[in-house]
Amino acid sequence: MKAYRSAILRFADDQSAVYEKDGLLVIGPDASGRQVVRAVGDYAALAPNFPGVAVEHLPGRIIAPGFIDLHIHFPQTDVIGSPAAGLLPWLENYTFPHESRFADEAHAVELATFFLDELLRHGVTTALAFATSHPSSVNALMAEAQKRGMRLIAGKVLQDRHSPDGVRDETEQSLVDTETLIRQWHGNGRLGYAITPRFAPSCSEAQLRGAGELAAKYPDVWVQSHVAENLDEIKWARELFPKSRSYLAIYDDFGLMRDRAIYAHCIHFDDEDRALMRSTGAAAAVSPTSNLFLGSGFFDYEAAQRAGFKYGLASDVGGGTSFSPFHTMLAAYYVGREGQTKKGVSLSPQDLWWQHTAGAARALGLDGVVGNLQPGCEADFVVLDPAATPLLARKTAQAGSLDELLFSLIVLGDDRVIEKAVIA
């Protein structure tokens, strides 16, 4: 076992933050050999219970759960900051040409290394990621994550129509490849697989039907896709699937709405859509920097809370503009204030932080596994320096409450705050 003495941030079952100014975090193996949190709490109260355990003292630092990114595109790392008139031209002019390069295995391996380095540099220790339509892109990303012992969930994109040469796949082969990848990677160490239709317009009915059959055959894998991001996209989806009640209902009609199903964006919903999210157990990956950048709209926090469906935060790189959870949390604050209904909500700093850690874990069905530092959680955490920049140091020194401290980090923080990320 090993212990760390520092200020410690974690979350209670009611989603409120628990903060020890002088805390002790004790890490050790569980019965299966996983490195987990064995004990956490006030240093003075806990330390006598662990005589002889080495303690690393981190004065002036904060230990917090590693961040979870609920929706990110590994192959779009080089697409960040590409100008476009909106979602569909952005896909055509930038995303698809970049993704076609992943037919080259060497390119996939090189970018996988960079991508995971970037996640960890920003304090993201778990991610749900899109690869490309090429199985080699999944293999490259999974193999690199496995080397690091990271908890990562990813999947090969399914897109057998309305996609250009180089990224379009073939219906039957795409489903065979998906099942092969599930068997190879899902549950292999800390890795998980996600069945990944790109979005309904890019998939034939046969491909969506096959994806739903795989989701039923392998109920513990994840499902991920996009929905209701852009008004033009919604119109297109409704034209292609006129029998479905709504864009979201297309996925339900093909058996793709269930626990462990994560849908990015979920902006242009009605109350029936929100009720469907809740009744099926599906969750929304809220992607505020992407939605602001592409002018897609605002996730309606007030309506989501009223309906009671699960959600968490995501960068959506490369439509999203930063790997940084601090930038994502700040953008979510802006989006909450705006809202679809113009009522808006003022998201608290604790809530914003919860959405990117324990809340995101809950959305993934990994509550109590990652995203928190309660006993039994896997030992993924970040060491934060609240004095990483002169302005941040000045601001955090004046914090009179936990909310003021966390909000200062959200507004002024970036990768410089992450002193290190610890994996398991």
N, C-alpha and C positions, 0 to 999 in steps of 0.2 A: 504493500500500500504506500501511497504518497499523499501528502496533504499540502494545501495552499492556504496561506493566511493573507486576507485582503478584504476590502469591501466586497460584498457578494449580492448580486441581484438574481432573483428567481421569482416564480409565480405560484400562487396558491390555486386551489381548485376553483375558486370563484373568479379567477382571472386577475385578481389584484396582485400588485407587485409586493414581494417581501424583500426587505433590504436590511442587511447587517452591515453597519459601518466598520466593524472589526469582526470579520467572519472567518470560519474555517470550512474548507471544502476537502473532504477525504475521498480519495479515489482508490479503487481496488477491484480485483476480479470477482465476478459472481460465479455461480456454480458451473456455468458454461464456459468460463474463461473470458467473457467480455469485460472490458474495463468500464465500470459504472460508478456512479456516486454512491458511496457507502454511508456517508453522513454529511450533513451540512447544518450550519447554525452559528450561534455566537461563539467566538473563539474561547472566551474564558470558561464557558459552560462545557464545551466539547473537548477541548485539548486534553484534560486529565484522562479522558476515556481512551486515548490513543498514545500511550507512552511508547517511546522508541520509534514512532513513525516520523520519517523525515518531513520537515515542514519548509516549504519555500515561501519566504515572506516577500510580499509585493506591496510595500507601503505606497500610498497615494494612488493605487490602481483599483479598478473595479473588475471583478470576474463576473461574467454574464453568460447566459446560454449562447451557444453558437447560433447564428442566424440561419433561417430556412428560406430559400427562394422557391416559391411555389410554381413558377413558370419562367423558364429561360430557354433561349435557343442557342445551344452550343455552337452551331455553325455560323451564327450571325454575329460573332464577336467582331469581325471586320466590317460589319454593316453599320455599327453605331455611328450616329452623326451624319447619315446620308440624307440629303434633302429630297423631298418628294411632295406632291400635291395632296397625297392621302394614302390610305392603306393599300388599295389595289395597285396604283402606279408604283408605289414603293416596293411592293412584292415583285412586280414585273421588271423594274429597272435595276434593282439592287439585290434583293434577297435571292431570287432564283439563280441569277448568274453566279453568285458566291456559293450557293449550295451545290451547284453542279460540279464544283471543284473537288467535292468530297468523294467522287469516284476514285480519286487518287489516294490510296491508303497512306502514303507518306505525308500528304497534306493533312489528312485527318489526325494522324498521330501527333504531328507538330502542333496543331491547333488545340488538341485535347490537353496537351501539357500546359500550354499558355492559359487556356480557359480555366483549368482547375487551379493553377497558380493565382490567377486573378480572383477567383472566388474566395480562396483562403486569405489572400491579402486584404480583402474587404470583410473578412470575418464570417463568410458564409460557409457553414460546415455540412449542410445538407441541401440538395437541390433536386427539383423535378425538371428534367431537361428534355427538350426536343433534340433529336439528332437530325439526319437527313433521310432521304428515301434509300440511301445506300447502306446495306448491312455493315459495311466496313466502318462507317462512321460510328455506329453503336459499339462495335468491337473495340475501336480505338479509345473511345471515351470510358467504357467500362473497365478496360484493362488498366488504364492510367489511374482511375479512381480506386481500383482494387490495390494497386501498389501503395497507395497512400492510406488505405484503411478507411476511406471515406464512405459515408452513407449517401448513396446516389441512386436515383431512379431515372431511367431514360428509356427511349423507344425509337424505333425506326418509323419515320413518317410514312403514312399511307396517302398516296395521291395518284390515282390512276386516270384522271381526266382533268381537263382545263388547266393543264400544267405543261410547261415547255419541255422539249427534249433535254435530257440531262438530269432532270429531277422527276419526271413522270415514271411511275413504275407500272408493272403489269399485274392485273388483278390477282390471279391465282398464285403467281410467284410471290407477290407481296405478302400474302397470308401464310404461305409456306415459310417464307423468311421470318415472319413475325413469330410463328410458333417455334422455329428453330432457335431464335434468339431468347425467347422465354425460357426454353429448356436449358440453354447455355448459361444464362446470367441471373435469372430471377432466384433470389434466395442464396446466391453464391456469395458467401461472406455477408457484407453489409449492402449488397446491391439488390435493386429491385427493377422489374420491367414494367413499362407502361405501354399499353396498346395505344397507338398514336395516329388517328385520322387527322390530317392537317387541319382541315375544316370541311364541313359537309359539302360545299360546292366542288371541292377537289376530289371527291370520292364518288364512285358509281354506287348504285344501290347494292350491287353484288359485293363490292368491297366493304361497305358498311355492314351488310348482313354477315359477311364472314368475320368482321371485327367483333360484332356482337356475339357470334357463336364462340369465338375464342375467349371473350370476356366471361361467358357462362361456363366454359370448360375450365378456366383458370380463375376462380373467384377471388384469389388473394393477390392477383396482379392489379396494377393501376390502369386507369384509362385517362387519357388527356387529349384535349382538343381546344378549339376556339369557338366562341359563340357570341352573337349579338354585340360585336365590336363597332361596326360601322354601318351606317344606314344603307349604303349601296350594296354592301355585302349581304345584308339582311334581305333586301329586295331580290337579289340574285338567288339566294338560298330558297326563298319562298317560291320563286318561279321554277326552280329545279325540282322541288319536292312539294307540289301543290296539295297533296293529301294530308300533309302534316299541319297541325294546328298552328305551330310557330316554328321559328328557327330552332329553338331549344328542343321542341318536341320531336324534331327529326331524329336526334340522338336517342331519345326514349323509344321511338318507334322501332329502332334497330337494336335495342337491348344494351345501350351504352350509358344508361343513367343508373348509378348505384353508388354504394359506399366505395371509396377509393377512386371515384371519378372526379377529375378536376377540370373545370372549364374556365379558360382564361377570358377575362373582360366582363361578360354578363352585364353590359351597360344598359342596353335597350330592351328591358324586360317589362312585362306586365305582371299583375299579381298572380295570374295562373302559372306563369313561368316560375315565379318565386316559390309558389306552393309546390310545384314539381321538384324544384331543387331540394326543398325540405323533405318531401315525402320519400324521395329516392335515396337521400343521404349524400347526394353529390355536393361538391363545394366549388366556390368561385375563387379564382386567382386574380386578385385585384392588382391591376398593373398601371398605377397612376402616371408614372413618367412617360410611358408609351402612349397612354390615352391623351395626355396633354400634348405630346410632341406631334402625334398624327392627327390631332383635332377630332378624336373619335367620340368624345363625350365624357360624362362623369358617372362613375359608379355611385348608385344611390344607397348610401349607408343607412339612411333612415328607413327606407323601404325594406332593405335586407334584414335589419334588426327587427322590424315589425313582423316579417315573415318567419324569421328564426332559422334561416339556412346558414350553413358553414361558409366561412371565407377566411382568406389570409392574404398576405402581401407578396408581391412578385416584382422582379425587375423587368421582365420581358425584354431583356437584351436580345437583338439589336434594335427593335422598335423603341424599347426603353433606352434611356440615355445614360445610365450608369449602373455599374455593378454594386454601388454603395447602398446598403440598407438605410443609412442615414438620409440619403437623397430620396429614396423611395418612401420612407416614413414621412418626410416633410411634404412630398408631393401628395401623399394620401391625406395629410392635414388640409392642404388646399382643396382637394377634391371633396372631402367631407363637408367643408364650409359651403361649397357650391351646390352639389347634389342635383339630381334630375328635377326634383320638385321645387327647387329653390328654397325649401325649408332649411336644408342643411343641418349638419350636426358639428359640434366642436369636439373632435376626437381628443381624448386625453392622452398625455404622453405615455402613461402606463398601457392604455389600450393600443396605441400605435406600436409600442414595443412588443406587446403580446401578439399582435397580428403577424409579426415577422419572426416569432419564436414559437411559443407554446400554442398559439392559435393556429399557426400554419401546420404544426404537428397534428393538432386535432383534425384539421381539414384532410390531412393525409391518412388519417387512421393510425397515427403513430403517437397518440397522446400517451405521455408517461415513458416514451422511448427516447425521443430527441426533443429539442426545443425547450428544455427546462433543466433545472439542477436539483430536482427533488431526489431523494434516495431511490435507487433503482434505474434512474435515467442513464443512458449511455453518456460517457464522459467527454462530450464535445463542448468546448467552451472557448470564450475569447477573453483576453486580458485587455482592458480598455485603459487608456491614459486620458483622464479628463482635463489634463493640462497640455495636450498635444500641440496646440498652437497658442500664441500669446493672447489672442482674443478669447479663445475658449477657456484658457486658464483663468483669465480675469472674470469671465462670466460664471464659471462653475464655482469659483471661490466665494461668490456672493449668493449662491443658491441657498434658499432658506427652507426648502422642502425637497422631497424626492421628485415631485413633478417638475419643479424648477430645474433640478439637476438633469433629469432625463430630457426635458425639452431643450435645454441648452445644447446637449449632445446631438439631438435630432436636427436642430436648426443650423448649428455651426460645425457639426462633425463630418468627417470623411475618412478615407482609408488611413490617414495619419493617426486616428484615434485607436486603431487596432494595433496594439503592440505585438500580439501574437495570437494565433489560433491553434488550439490544442485539439487533436483528433484522438478520441477514445483513449 
